[in-house]
Amino acid sequence: MQRRKQQCRLGWHVVAIATCLIAFVPAFAQSAKPPLDFEQIKQREIIVGTKEAAPFAMKSPEGEWSGISIDLWRRIAEKQNLKFRLHEEQTVPGLIDAVAAGKIDIAVAALTVTAAREQILDFTSAFYGTGLGIAVPATTGAAGWAPVIRALTSFGFLQAVLALIGLALVVGLLVWLLERRHNEEFGGTAVKGLSSSVWWTTVAMTQRGIGHQGPRTMPGRFIAMLWMVGSIIAIAVFTAGITSALTVRQLQGSVQGVTDLSKVRVGAVAGSSSEETLSKLRIGFESYPDAVAGLRAIRDGKIDAFVYDRPLLAWTINRDFRSSVQLLDLTFDQQHYAFALPPGSPLRKAVSVALLNDIRSSWWGDTLRRYLGNMGQ
């Protein structure tokens, strides 16, 4: 009897499980339906996300979009018969998150291909190669204490001072050894005689006058003559070096390359690849919402350098900050721009093939010249 009850209960359990499976099969079937292919996605309106990043994506006061990336996408969409509408995002992280979540079908702007983004997105083939640039305040040649202090506290200046002091000590020691028994001015105790000889070599080096003091023996005078001539040359070289360093820093500014960024106040666009690069180089920085805000901070003296994609910096400086900000003649951390898509997007292959064909055409060269002119990458 007990066994029959157990079999009955087991039978009810089986029926219940089967009922649940039957109820959820349609839901599983619905969620497991195959993704759209390229021909199917062409039948609907594609949502294209973008963000202002002149000259790749620009929005006119009337709301019309143009730029290198926008024109390239429109050409591809026209060839592929794709219907689309543009959706604007305010920040780069917002644009990336919208693509990763599938809220938009493709991102068309000035997005850099990075390993971190590749983990959550798919990218088309790259259409533009560039790198990071450094914007600094425009030099006016005006003197200031900042470059003087940096020059006087530099390691090179310390080396030069120590070298001169070392030479004075060596010559002073030689003079004392040669004169201590023949010249009462360098005689007496070792401390008294050595201090007097070092003082004499220092005064002779600076050409401030040595009065009646000086070596009396022939070897001592020979050493003194060599020291006087040599010290004139050493002081001249030292003075020329300091003057040159101060002149260069006044004319070129305190930032002349990537290695100088760790010594000054640096800015970068929030969420951009320039933040990743600066963090990798262990360079502290302050984040700004866009390039305009960062360049305005340079103009107002709040930061000393601003790091961002070189073509975007060149465009913005040439348009709004030509008199107050300049772009250094260097490019670092090679980068590539591409369109971003959700993982597994059916648009990727078709768009990549069309993109590669277009950037090898004369149309692409004309487009770059129209927007960039003579500005380098």
C-alpha positions as CSV (number, residue, x, y, z in Angstrom):
1,M,0.0,0.0,0.0
2,Q,2.8,2.4,0.9
3,R,4.5,1.5,-2.3
4,R,1.4,2.4,-4.4
5,K,1.2,5.8,-2.6
6,Q,4.9,6.5,-3.5
7,Q,4.2,5.6,-7.1
8,C,1.2,7.8,-7.2
9,R,3.1,10.7,-5.8
10,L,5.9,10.2,-8.3
11,G,3.4,10.1,-11.1
12,W,1.9,13.5,-10.0
13,H,5.5,14.9,-9.9
14,V,6.1,13.8,-13.4
15,V,2.8,15.3,-14.6
16,A,3.6,18.6,-12.9
17,I,7.1,18.8,-14.5
18,A,5.7,18.0,-17.9
19,T,3.0,20.7,-17.5
20,C,5.7,23.2,-16.6
21,L,7.8,22.3,-19.6
22,I,4.8,22.6,-21.9
23,A,4.1,26.0,-20.5
24,F,7.6,27.3,-20.9
25,V,8.4,25.8,-24.3
26,P,6.9,28.7,-26.2
27,A,8.8,31.2,-24.1
28,F,12.1,29.4,-24.8
29,A,11.3,29.1,-28.4
30,Q,10.5,32.8,-28.5
31,S,13.8,33.8,-26.7
32,A,15.9,31.4,-28.8
33,K,14.7,32.6,-32.2
34,P,17.6,33.2,-34.6
35,P,19.0,36.8,-34.8
36,L,18.1,39.0,-37.8
37,D,20.4,38.7,-40.8
38,F,21.5,41.6,-43.0
39,E,18.6,41.3,-45.4
40,Q,16.1,41.4,-42.6
41,I,17.6,44.3,-40.8
42,K,17.5,46.3,-44.1
43,Q,13.7,46.1,-43.9
44,R,13.6,48.3,-40.8
45,E,14.9,51.7,-39.7
46,I,18.4,51.5,-38.3
47,I,19.2,53.6,-35.3
48,V,22.6,55.3,-35.7
49,G,24.1,56.8,-32.6
50,T,26.5,59.7,-32.8
51,K,28.2,62.3,-30.6
52,E,29.6,65.7,-31.6
53,A,33.4,65.4,-32.3
54,A,34.4,67.9,-35.0
55,P,35.4,67.4,-37.7
56,F,34.1,63.8,-37.7
57,A,30.6,64.5,-36.4
58,M,29.2,68.0,-36.3
59,K,25.7,69.4,-35.7
60,S,24.6,72.7,-37.2
61,P,22.3,75.1,-35.3
62,E,19.5,73.8,-37.6
63,G,20.1,70.3,-36.4
64,E,21.8,69.0,-39.5
65,W,24.6,66.5,-39.1
66,S,27.8,66.5,-41.2
67,G,31.5,65.5,-40.8
68,I,33.9,62.9,-42.0
69,S,32.3,60.0,-40.2
70,I,28.7,61.1,-41.0
71,D,29.5,61.6,-44.7
72,L,31.1,58.1,-44.8
73,W,28.1,56.5,-43.2
74,R,25.7,58.2,-45.4
75,R,27.6,57.0,-48.5
76,I,27.6,53.4,-47.2
77,A,23.9,53.6,-46.3
78,E,23.0,54.9,-49.7
79,K,24.9,52.1,-51.4
80,Q,23.4,49.4,-49.2
81,N,19.9,50.9,-49.3
82,L,19.7,51.3,-45.6
83,K,17.1,53.4,-43.9
84,F,18.3,55.1,-40.7
85,R,17.8,57.9,-38.3
86,L,20.4,59.6,-36.2
87,H,20.3,59.6,-32.4
88,E,22.6,61.9,-30.4
89,E,24.4,60.9,-27.3
90,Q,26.0,63.5,-25.0
91,T,29.1,61.6,-23.9
92,V,31.4,58.9,-25.2
93,P,30.6,56.5,-22.3
94,G,26.9,57.0,-23.0
95,L,27.4,56.2,-26.7
96,I,29.4,53.1,-25.9
97,D,26.9,51.9,-23.3
98,A,24.0,52.4,-25.7
99,V,25.8,50.3,-28.4
100,A,26.7,47.5,-25.9
101,A,23.1,47.3,-24.7
102,G,21.7,47.2,-28.2
103,K,19.8,50.4,-27.9
104,I,21.3,51.7,-31.1
105,D,22.4,49.6,-34.1
106,I,25.7,51.4,-34.9
107,A,27.8,54.2,-33.5
108,V,29.2,56.7,-36.0
109,A,31.5,59.3,-34.6
110,A,35.2,59.5,-33.7
111,L,35.4,56.3,-31.6
112,T,38.9,54.8,-31.0
113,V,39.3,51.1,-31.1
114,T,40.6,49.9,-27.7
115,A,41.0,46.5,-26.1
116,A,38.6,47.4,-23.3
117,R,35.9,48.5,-25.8
118,E,36.5,45.4,-28.0
119,Q,35.4,43.2,-25.0
120,I,31.9,44.6,-25.0
121,L,31.5,45.9,-28.6
122,D,32.2,44.9,-32.2
123,F,34.0,47.3,-34.5
124,T,34.1,47.6,-38.2
125,S,37.3,47.9,-40.1
126,A,39.2,51.1,-39.2
127,F,38.7,54.1,-41.5
128,Y,41.1,56.6,-40.0
129,G,44.5,56.3,-38.3
130,T,45.7,59.0,-35.9
131,G,47.1,59.4,-32.4
132,L,47.0,61.6,-29.4
133,G,48.2,65.2,-29.5
134,I,49.2,67.7,-26.7
135,A,47.7,71.2,-26.6
136,V,49.6,73.8,-24.5
137,P,49.3,77.6,-23.9
138,A,50.5,79.7,-26.9
139,T,54.0,81.0,-26.1
140,T,54.3,84.8,-26.0
141,G,58.0,85.1,-25.0
142,A,57.0,86.8,-21.8
143,A,59.3,86.2,-18.9
144,G,58.1,84.5,-15.8
145,W,59.4,83.0,-12.6
146,A,58.1,79.5,-13.4
147,P,60.6,78.6,-16.1
148,V,63.4,80.1,-14.0
149,I,62.5,78.0,-10.9
150,R,62.2,74.9,-13.0
151,A,65.7,75.5,-14.6
152,L,67.3,76.3,-11.3
153,T,65.8,73.1,-9.6
154,S,66.6,70.8,-12.5
155,F,69.0,67.9,-12.2
156,G,71.2,69.3,-14.9
157,F,71.7,72.6,-13.0
158,L,72.5,70.6,-9.8
159,Q,75.1,68.6,-11.7
160,A,76.8,71.7,-13.1
161,V,77.0,73.3,-9.7
162,L,78.4,70.2,-8.1
163,A,81.0,69.9,-10.9
164,L,82.2,73.5,-10.3
165,I,82.4,72.9,-6.5
166,G,84.2,69.7,-7.0
167,L,86.8,71.4,-9.3
168,A,87.3,74.2,-6.8
169,L,87.9,71.6,-4.0
170,V,90.4,69.7,-6.1
171,V,92.4,72.8,-7.1
172,G,92.2,74.1,-3.6
173,L,93.7,70.8,-2.3
174,L,96.5,71.0,-4.8
175,V,97.3,74.6,-4.0
176,W,97.4,73.8,-0.2
177,L,99.7,70.8,-0.7
178,L,102.2,72.9,-2.8
179,E,102.0,76.1,-0.7
180,R,101.5,75.1,2.9
181,R,105.3,75.0,3.7
182,H,106.2,78.1,1.8
183,N,103.3,80.5,2.2
184,E,101.9,81.5,5.6
185,E,98.6,82.4,4.0
186,F,98.0,78.7,3.4
187,G,99.9,77.5,6.4
188,G,98.9,76.7,10.0
189,T,96.6,73.8,10.8
190,A,95.3,71.6,8.0
191,V,91.8,72.9,8.5
192,K,92.9,76.6,8.4
193,G,95.3,76.1,5.4
194,L,92.8,74.0,3.4
195,S,89.9,76.4,4.0
196,S,92.1,79.3,2.9
197,S,93.2,77.6,-0.3
198,V,89.7,76.5,-1.2
199,W,88.4,80.1,-0.6
200,W,91.2,81.4,-2.8
201,T,90.3,79.1,-5.7
202,T,86.6,80.0,-5.3
203,V,87.4,83.7,-5.4
204,A,89.7,83.2,-8.4
205,M,87.0,81.2,-10.2
206,T,84.4,84.0,-9.9
207,Q,86.9,86.6,-10.9
208,R,86.0,88.8,-7.9
209,G,89.6,89.7,-7.2
210,I,92.2,87.9,-5.1
211,G,94.0,90.8,-3.5
212,H,97.6,90.1,-2.4
213,Q,96.9,86.5,-1.7
214,G,98.1,83.8,-4.1
215,P,100.6,81.0,-4.6
216,R,104.3,81.9,-4.3
217,T,106.0,78.7,-5.5
218,M,106.4,78.0,-9.2
219,P,104.3,74.8,-9.2
220,G,101.6,76.6,-7.2
221,R,101.5,79.5,-9.6
222,F,101.4,77.1,-12.6
223,I,98.3,75.4,-11.1
224,A,96.8,78.8,-10.3
225,M,97.3,80.0,-13.9
226,L,95.6,76.8,-15.3
227,W,92.8,77.2,-12.8
228,M,92.2,80.9,-13.7
229,V,92.0,80.2,-17.4
230,G,90.0,77.0,-17.0
231,S,87.5,78.5,-14.6
232,I,86.8,81.3,-17.1
233,I,85.8,78.7,-19.6
234,A,83.8,76.6,-17.1
235,I,81.9,79.7,-15.9
236,A,81.2,80.7,-19.5
237,V,79.9,77.2,-20.4
238,F,77.8,77.1,-17.2
239,T,76.3,80.6,-17.9
240,A,75.5,79.7,-21.5
241,G,73.8,76.5,-20.5
242,I,71.5,78.2,-18.0
243,T,70.7,81.0,-20.4
244,S,69.9,78.5,-23.2
245,A,67.6,76.5,-20.9
246,L,65.7,79.5,-19.7
247,T,65.4,80.8,-23.3
248,V,64.1,77.5,-24.6
249,R,61.5,77.2,-21.8
250,Q,60.3,80.8,-22.3
251,L,60.0,80.3,-26.1
252,Q,58.6,76.8,-26.1
253,G,56.9,76.5,-22.8
254,S,57.3,74.0,-20.0
255,V,55.8,71.1,-22.0
256,Q,57.8,70.0,-25.0
257,G,57.0,66.3,-25.1
258,V,55.2,63.4,-23.4
259,T,57.9,63.1,-20.7
260,D,57.1,66.6,-19.4
261,L,53.4,65.7,-18.7
262,S,54.2,64.1,-15.4
263,K,55.6,67.5,-14.1
264,V,52.6,69.7,-15.0
265,R,48.8,69.9,-14.7
266,V,47.2,67.8,-17.4
267,G,43.6,67.6,-18.7
268,A,41.8,65.0,-20.8
269,V,38.2,64.3,-22.1
270,A,36.2,62.2,-19.7
271,G,35.7,58.6,-20.9
272,S,38.1,59.0,-23.8
273,S,41.0,56.8,-24.8
274,S,43.4,59.6,-23.7
275,E,42.4,58.9,-20.1
276,E,43.3,55.3,-20.6
277,T,46.7,56.2,-22.0
278,L,47.5,58.8,-19.3
279,S,46.5,56.3,-16.6
280,K,48.8,53.7,-18.2
281,L,51.7,56.2,-18.2
282,R,50.8,57.0,-14.5
283,I,50.3,60.6,-15.3
284,G,47.8,62.5,-13.2
285,F,45.0,64.4,-15.0
286,E,41.8,66.3,-14.6
287,S,38.7,65.2,-16.6
288,Y,36.7,67.6,-18.8
289,P,33.4,66.9,-20.6
290,D,34.8,67.8,-24.0
291,A,37.8,69.4,-25.9
292,V,36.4,72.9,-25.8
293,A,36.2,72.8,-22.0
294,G,39.7,71.5,-21.7
295,L,41.2,74.1,-24.1
296,R,39.3,76.8,-22.3
297,A,41.0,75.6,-19.1
298,I,44.4,76.0,-20.8
299,R,43.5,79.5,-21.9
300,D,42.4,80.4,-18.3
301,G,45.6,79.0,-16.8
302,K,43.9,76.2,-14.9
303,I,46.0,73.4,-16.6
304,D,49.3,73.4,-18.5
305,A,48.5,70.7,-21.1
306,F,45.5,69.0,-22.6
307,V,45.7,65.5,-24.2
308,Y,43.2,64.4,-26.8
309,D,42.9,63.0,-30.3
310,R,45.2,65.1,-32.5
311,P,42.8,65.9,-35.4
312,L,40.0,66.9,-33.0
313,L,42.4,69.2,-31.1
314,A,43.7,70.7,-34.3
315,W,40.2,71.4,-35.6
316,T,39.0,73.0,-32.3
317,I,42.2,75.1,-31.8
318,N,42.1,76.3,-35.4
319,R,38.5,77.4,-35.0
320,D,38.2,78.9,-31.5
321,F,41.6,79.0,-29.7
322,R,44.2,80.0,-32.3
323,S,45.5,83.0,-30.4
324,S,45.7,81.4,-26.9
325,V,46.5,77.7,-27.5
326,Q,48.9,75.8,-29.7
327,L,49.3,72.1,-30.7
328,L,52.7,70.5,-30.2
329,D,54.3,69.0,-33.4
330,L,54.1,65.4,-32.1
331,T,51.7,62.5,-32.2
332,F,51.9,59.5,-29.7
333,D,49.9,56.4,-28.9
334,Q,48.8,55.4,-32.4
335,Q,45.0,55.0,-32.7
336,H,42.3,54.0,-35.2
337,Y,38.8,55.2,-35.6
338,A,36.0,52.7,-36.5
339,F,32.2,52.3,-36.3
340,A,31.0,50.4,-33.3
341,L,28.2,47.8,-33.3
342,P,26.5,45.5,-30.7
343,P,28.2,42.1,-30.5
344,G,27.2,39.8,-33.4
345,S,25.5,42.6,-35.4
346,P,24.6,41.5,-38.9
347,L,25.7,44.9,-40.1
348,R,29.4,44.4,-39.4
349,K,30.5,42.5,-42.5
350,A,28.5,44.5,-45.0
351,V,29.5,47.8,-43.5
352,S,33.2,46.9,-43.2
353,V,33.4,45.8,-46.9
354,A,31.6,49.0,-48.1
355,L,33.8,51.1,-45.8
356,L,37.1,49.6,-47.1
357,N,36.0,50.2,-50.7
358,D,35.1,53.8,-50.0
359,I,38.3,54.8,-48.1
360,R,40.3,53.6,-51.1
361,S,38.4,55.8,-53.5
362,S,39.2,59.3,-54.6
363,W,36.0,60.4,-52.8
364,W,37.7,59.7,-49.5
365,G,40.7,61.8,-50.3
366,D,38.4,64.7,-51.3
367,T,36.4,64.3,-48.1
368,L,39.5,64.5,-45.9
369,R,40.8,67.5,-47.7
370,R,37.5,69.3,-47.4
371,Y,37.3,68.9,-43.7
372,L,40.9,68.8,-42.6
373,G,42.6,70.9,-45.2
374,N,46.3,71.1,-44.4
375,M,46.0,69.8,-40.9
376,G,48.1,66.7,-40.3
377,Q,47.0,63.6,-38.6
